[in-house]
Amino acid sequence: MTKIPEQAHSVNALSIEGLISWLETCPAEKRYDYIDFKNCLAAQYLKTQGLVYEISRISGRKGEFLHVLEYISAGTTPKTFGNALTLAKIIQEEQAAQVVPGNF
């Protein structure tokens, strides 16, 4: 029997899944400075995706990825990558619970 190779799973960088994948590679205890808009969690993540963090663009509706990214960046105390990962996973679970098959 020939095994069919699995396709590489591609994660959308501008998604909660992409953020979680990145946060899982960061040292959990490492702190970030939310006030430093060039090196806050959101800026660091977007840099890894080849994007520039611009605070004026974080005006999306609740639930849109950039809004969620900003919320995660601001919403943990202490501001560590591990705490951000925990919050991101909670948000991912909440988003998944809101999706009901057949309700579009």
Backbone hydrogen bonds in HBPLUS format (Angstrom, degrees):
<---DONOR---> <-ACCEPTOR-->    atom                        ^
c    i                          cat <-CA-CA->   ^        H-A-AA   ^      H-
h    n   atom  resd res      DA  || num        DHA   H-A  angle D-A-AA Bond
n    s   type  num  typ     dist DA aas  dist angle  dist       angle   num
A0019-LEU N   A0015-SER O   3.03 MM   4  6.34 160.9  2.07 152.2 157.2     1
A0020-ILE N   A0016-ILE O   2.90 MM   4  6.09 162.1  1.94 148.2 153.1     2
A0021-SER N   A0017-GLU O   2.97 MM   4  6.17 160.6  2.00 147.2 152.5     3
A0022-TRP N   A0018-GLY O   3.07 MM   4  6.32 155.8  2.13 145.7 151.7     4
A0023-LEU N   A0019-LEU O   2.81 MM   4  6.06 167.2  1.82 158.3 162.1     5
A0024-GLU N   A0020-ILE O   2.94 MM   4  6.08 148.6  2.04 150.4 157.7     6
A0025-THR N   A0022-TRP O   2.92 MM   3  5.41 154.5  1.98 112.8 121.2     7
A0026-CYS N   A0023-LEU O   3.06 MM   3  5.14 154.8  2.12 104.9 112.9     8
A0030-LYS N   A0027-PRO O   3.08 MM   3  5.42 152.3  2.16 110.8 119.3     9
A0082-GLY N   A0028-ALA O   2.81 MM  54  3.78 147.7  1.91 126.9 119.3    10
A0081-PHE N   A0030-LYS O   2.99 MM  51  5.96 149.4  2.08 162.4 171.1    11
A0032-TYR N   A0079-LYS O   2.94 MM  47  5.86 149.1  2.04 152.1 156.4    12
A0036-ASP N   A0033-ASP O   3.24 MM   3  5.52 139.2  2.41 104.9 115.1    13
A0039-ASN N   A0036-ASP O   2.91 MM   3  5.45 150.3  2.00 118.3 127.2    14
A0040-CYS N   A0036-ASP O   2.76 MM   4  5.49 111.6  2.23 161.1 174.5    15
A0044-GLN N   A0040-CYS O   2.91 MM   4  6.14 168.5  1.93 163.3 166.6    16
A0045-TYR N   A0041-LEU O   2.92 MM   4  6.11 166.4  1.94 156.8 160.3    17
A0046-LEU N   A0042-ALA O   2.98 MM   4  6.13 172.2  1.99 152.3 154.9    18
A0047-LYS N   A0043-ALA O   2.94 MM   4  6.05 152.5  2.02 146.8 154.5    19
A0048-THR N   A0044-GLN O   3.21 MM   4  6.51 151.1  2.30 144.3 150.7    20
A0048-THR N   A0045-TYR O   3.03 MM   3  5.28 119.8  2.41 100.8 115.3    21
A0049-GLN N   A0046-LEU O   2.98 MM   3  5.02 139.9  2.14  98.0 110.4    22
A0051-LEU N   A0046-LEU O   2.83 MM   5  5.00 162.0  1.86 149.0 144.1    23
A0050-GLY N   A0047-LYS O   2.94 MM   3  5.01 163.0  1.97 109.8 113.0    24
A0057-ARG N   A0054-GLU O   2.90 MM   3  5.64 160.9  1.94 124.2 130.3    25
A0058-ILE N   A0055-ILE O   3.21 MM   3  5.56 167.1  2.23 112.8 116.6    26
A0064-GLU N   A0061-ARG O   2.99 MM   3  5.68 165.9  2.01 139.3 143.5    27
A0067-HIS N   A0064-GLU O   3.07 MM   3  5.47 120.9  2.44 110.6 125.1    28
A0068-VAL N   A0064-GLU O   2.98 MM   4  6.22 159.4  2.02 155.6 162.4    29
A0069-LEU N   A0065-PHE O   2.75 MM   4  5.98 158.8  1.79 159.0 165.3    30
A0070-GLU N   A0066-LEU O   3.04 MM   4  6.18 160.1  2.08 142.3 146.9    31
A0071-TYR N   A0067-HIS O   2.94 MM   4  6.17 156.8  1.99 147.0 154.0    32
A0072-ILE N   A0068-VAL O   2.89 MM   4  6.15 158.9  1.93 153.3 158.1    33
A0073-SER N   A0069-LEU O   2.94 MM   4  6.12 161.8  1.97 148.8 154.3    34
A0074-ALA N   A0070-GLU O   2.95 MM   4  6.13 152.6  2.03 148.9 155.5    35
A0075-GLY N   A0071-TYR O   2.76 MM   4  5.55 138.5  1.94 143.1 155.2    36
A0080-THR N   A0078-PRO O   2.92 MM   2  5.83 119.7  2.29 113.8  97.1    37
A0084-ALA N   A0080-THR O   3.01 MM   4  6.28 156.4  2.06 147.5 154.6    38
A0085-LEU N   A0081-PHE O   2.89 MM   4  6.08 150.2  1.98 143.1 151.0    39
A0086-THR N   A0082-GLY O   3.03 MM   4  6.32 157.5  2.08 146.2 151.8    40
A0087-LEU N   A0083-ASN O   3.01 MM   4  6.28 163.7  2.04 150.4 154.1    41
A0088-ALA N   A0084-ALA O   2.84 MM   4  6.02 157.2  1.89 148.3 155.3    42
A0089-LYS N   A0085-LEU O   2.97 MM   4  6.19 156.0  2.02 150.5 156.0    43
A0090-ILE N   A0086-THR O   3.08 MM   4  6.37 150.0  2.18 144.7 153.0    44
A0091-ILE N   A0087-LEU O   2.95 MM   4  6.23 162.6  1.98 154.0 158.2    45
A0092-GLN N   A0088-ALA O   2.88 MM   4  6.10 155.5  1.94 145.6 152.9    46
A0093-GLU N   A0089-LYS O   2.99 MM   4  6.19 158.4  2.04 144.8 149.7    47
A0094-GLU N   A0090-ILE O   2.96 MM   4  6.25 156.9  2.01 149.2 155.8    48
A0095-GLN N   A0091-ILE O   2.84 MM   4  6.07 159.0  1.89 153.8 159.3    49
A0096-ALA N   A0092-GLN O   2.93 MM   4  6.15 157.1  1.98 148.2 154.6    50
A0097-ALA N   A0093-GLU O   2.99 MM   4  6.19 148.0  2.09 144.1 152.5    51
A0098-GLN N   A0094-GLU O   3.23 MM   4  6.46 131.0  2.48 137.5 149.2    52
A0098-GLN N   A0095-GLN O   3.16 MM   3  5.23 136.7  2.35  96.8 108.7    53
A0099-VAL N   A0096-ALA O   3.28 MM   3  5.44 151.3  2.36 101.8 109.8    54
A0103-ASN N   A0100-VAL O   2.93 MM   3  5.51 163.2  1.96 143.0 146.2    55
